């Protein structure tokens, strides 16, 4: 099977940005969880929860094409207190919506370039998401080889 260099480059960028954004979340006091499955059938690239129960979702984008074909990110906003896009430093930041948070990351870490608007979750949704987060984290731990 032929190797697609563009696909490999995007996968490398995604891996690096995911790693750096996860480290940033941890440094900010959030416990990051990758590929968090929401009850709406979507998977958030990174979800984090802090000791206050505040929930952040981060959508990682590796290219302009990756952003343009993604029609699902709007659905995540109702499932977090803050929503961010995470991209590498070469990504054209001006194409990302200004009403979302923006993280610049590489494999070593990241910085918040633009804060997210606060979208305070209802108590019922927060409880539901917290339990879902705990169950998925326990399942990931239990199934770990």
N, C-alpha and C positions, 0 to 999 in steps of 0.2 A: 504494500500500500504506500503511495507517495506521501511524502512529508509536506505539510502545508506550513511554510515558514511564518505566514501572517497569523495563523491560528496558534502556533507555538509561541510567538511573540506576545499575543494577547493573553494566553494562558500564563505566561511568565509575569506579565504586568499585573494580572488579576491576583496571582499568588502573592506577589510582593506588596501590592497595595492592601490586600486583605490582612497580611501579617502586620504591616505598619499601623493600620487603622485599629487592629485588635490590641496592639501594644499601647497605642494612645488611649483607647478606652480603659484599659487596665490602669494606666497612669492617672486617669481621671476618676478612678474609684468605681468603675463598672466591671462586672464580670462578663466578658464577651463569650458568645456562643455562635458558632458558624453554622450557616444553613438552617436557621431556625424556621420550623414549619408552623405557619399560622393556620388557624382553623378555617380560613377561607381557601385553603388549598395552595397558597403561595409560600415560597421560601424566601425569607430575608437573608441576604448575604451575611450580615452580622447583626446580632441583637445583643444588647447589653442591659444589665440591670444593676443598680447601685443599692447601697444599704437603706436608702429611703424608699426603694421600690420604683424609682423612676426608670423608665424604659426608653432606650435609644435604638433606633434601627438605622443601619448604614447600608446603602446600596453602592456596591463597587462597580465602577465603570472603567474599562480598559481602552476604549476607543470611541470616536464619534459615532461610528456605526452601532456599537454596543448601546450607546445612549439612545440613538434615534429609533432603534427597533424595539426598545423597552417601553411597553405600554402599561406595565403592571405596577410601576413604582408608586403611582398615585394612591393605590389601594393600601399601601403600608402606613400612610399618614394617620389613619384612624386607629392604628394599633401601637402607637408610641407617643411618648411625651415630646420627643425631638426626633427629627429625621434629617439625615445627612447623605450627601453623595461623597464618596471617597474616590479620588483620582490621583494619578501621578503628576509630577510637576510639568510634564509636556502636554498634558491634556488641555484643550482650549476651554478654559473655565467660563468664558463669556456665553457659551451655549447652555449652561446649566441654569435652571430657574433660580431667580434671586430670592424667592421666598423659602428656599430650602437651605439647610446648613451645608458647608463645604469643608472637606478635609483633604489636605494634600499629604500623601503618604508614600513611603518607599518601604523596603523590607525591614528597615531598622526602626521605624517609628513614623509619627505624623504630627501635623499641627492643624488646629482649627483655624481656617482662613476666614470663615464666615459662620457666625452662630446661627443655629436653627431657631425658628419661631417656636415658642412654647405652645404645645397642644395638650393641655392637661386632660389626662384620661379620666373617665368616670371610675368610681370606686369598683363597680361591678366588673368593668372591663379590665382594670388593673389586677384585680384578684384572679380573674380567669387567665390572664397572660402570665402572671407570676406562677400559678400552679402549672401551666403548660410549660413554662421555662424550667421549672424544677423537675418535672417529669421527663422532659427531653434530656436534660443534663444527667439525670440518674440513669436513664436508658443508655445514653452514650457511654457513661462510666461502666455500666454493667456489661455492655456488649464489646467493650474495648478488649482487643486480643491480648 
